[in-house]
Amino acid sequence: MFKVFTYIWASYVSAVLAGAAEDPVVIRVGFFPNLTHSPAIAARELEREGADWHLAHLPPGSKIEWRSYNAGPSAMEALLAGAIDLTYVGPSPVINAHVRTKGQEIRILAPVARAGNALVVRKDLGLKTQKDFIGRRVATPQLGNTQDIDARVWLKQGGLKVTLNGGDAQIVPAANSELVLLFSRGDVDAAWTVEPWVTRLTTEFGGEILLENKDSIITVLASSRRALAKNQRGIEAFVRSHYLLRDKLIADPSWHEKLVRDGIGGETRSAAPKTELIATALGRVILDAREDDATRKQRLLLSFTQSLKDSQSSGLLNSDAPIAPLLDSLVADPAPAQK
């Protein structure tokens, strides 16, 4: 009798869990309209084409609300305010928010991409070393974003004094569209930014790449404990769907390029960029492929430990917090489909 009851109860629980798994979810996702967030750009384009990738992998009736930001600090503010559930974002804003909340709130869900950023200088200025930047102006996408931190740390490593208001070289935070305008007019001497802006600066406005961080993590998916407490099932389902899209984008580069090219046009409500531009720019972005969970966690631990040191070295972060809690909510990569 007890065995029968146990079987019936187990069957009931399984049925309830299966039914709950089919309940629709609403997920609010932050992203930036640049190529280091290409999985988001691709997903947005598929949505416009009526072939929404994520909704096809979520319970019927689910809804995704996309929110666009210029750079990481703005996205992290939205995450902490509860305006979004998760966001594609760079490491420095994640570290800043993590330390600001004393290690209690921010959680990384998955790595997304590496590389895809560079320091671009004007060809005619002969800028080669940090000392050459004395008296120069360097544009970055936003105060405290990953490229802003990179620029400050690199200049300081060369012995330059860099402050919020000036120093030996002046950092000029500006939205990417404005950054390109400043560079084209000669109002700044260099820019540390991401793709496709790097390629635009080098192919259209007389720039050349001086430094390129090819191995550094440029994008992760991050959430908050608050959001996970309210919508963990939906958030994790989105991350698993992201992994599946990533696999297809890596397997089919031409499809990836087409979606991103059309997607950038859709995001900016303008003509799609030239095919050559997207091919070059996207070629500098490396999507993080499958790896076992232990390797992934160790890689992220080392990378974000360095990001914390860099943010402190930049002078924009004066506090500390343990890195390990950031990685408490990593979402496992789904097992590859059987052929």
C-alpha positions, 0 to 999 in steps of 0.5 A, a space after each residue: 500500500 505504501 509503495 502504491 502511495 509513493 508511486 502515485 505521489 511521485 507521479 503527481 509531483 512529476 506531473 505538477 513539475 512538468 506542468 509548471 515548466 510549461 507556464 509562460 514566462 516574461 523576461 526583460 533583457 538588456 543589450 547594446 547595439 554592437 557586435 560584442 552582443 551579436 547573439 542579442 542582435 541576431 535574436 532581435 533580427 530573427 524576431 523582426 523576421 517572424 522567426 523568434 528564436 527564444 520564444 521557440 525555445 520557451 513555454 508557449 505564451 512567453 514574452 521577451 522585452 528587449 531594452 537597449 543601452 549604450 554601455 554597461 554602467 547604464 545597463 547595470 543601473 537598470 538591473 539593480 533598479 529592477 527594470 530588467 531581469 538580465 543583461 548582456 554586459 562587459 566585465 568592468 560594470 559587473 565588477 563595479 556593481 558587484 563591489 557596490 552591493 558588497 558582493 550580495 546582488 550581482 550574479 554572472 549567468 554565462 560567458 558570451 564573447 571575447 575580444 572585439 575591442 581595440 584602441 584606435 589612434 589617428 594615423 597622422 599623430 604617431 601615437 605608439 606608447 603611453 608617453 605619446 598620449 601626454 596632452 592627448 584626448 582619448 574617447 571611451 563609450 562611457 565612464 566606468 565601462 570596460 573600455 574606459 577602464 582599459 584605457 585608464 589602466 593602460 595609460 597609468 601603466 605607462 606612468 601617466 597621471 589620469 584623473 576624472 577631469 584631466 591629468 596627463 591625458 584626458 579621457 572623454 566618455 561619449 556614446 559610440 555614435 558621438 565617439 565616431 563623430 568626435 574622432 572624425 572631426 579630430 576632436 579626440 586623438 584616439 578611441 578605445 571602443 568595440 565593434 563595429 565602431 573599431 572597424 568604422 574608425 579604421 576604414 572610414 575615418 583614418 584610424 589604425 589599431 594600436 592595441 587589441 585585447 584578443 583574449 579578454 572577456 568582453 561580454 557576459 550575461 549577468 543578472 541579480 539575486 533579486 531578479 533570480 528570486 522572482 524569475 529564476 526559471 524564466 531567466 535560466 530558460 533564456 540562458 539555455 536558449 542563448 546557448 543553443 543560438 550560440 551553437 548555431 551562430 558558431 556553426 553557420 558564420 554566414 548566417 551569423 553575419 547576415 543576421 547581424 548586418 540586417 539586425 544593426 540596420 534594424 536597431 539603428 533604423 537605417 540602411 544595413 551596414 556594408 557586408 565587408 564592414 560586418 565581416 571584418 568587424 564580426 571576425 574580431 569577436 569570438 563567441 565563447 564555445 562549449 566548455 565543461 562547467 569547472 573549466 568555465 568557472 575557473 576561467 571566469 574566476 581568473 578573469 574577473 579577479 583581474 577585472 577587479 584589480 583593473 577597476 581598482 588600478 583605474 582609480 574609479 573603484 576604491 572598495 573590494 568584494 570576493 569574486 566567488 559569489 559572482 559565479 554562484 548562479 552560472 547556468 550549465 551548458 545543455 548537453 549537445 544534441 545527439 546526431 
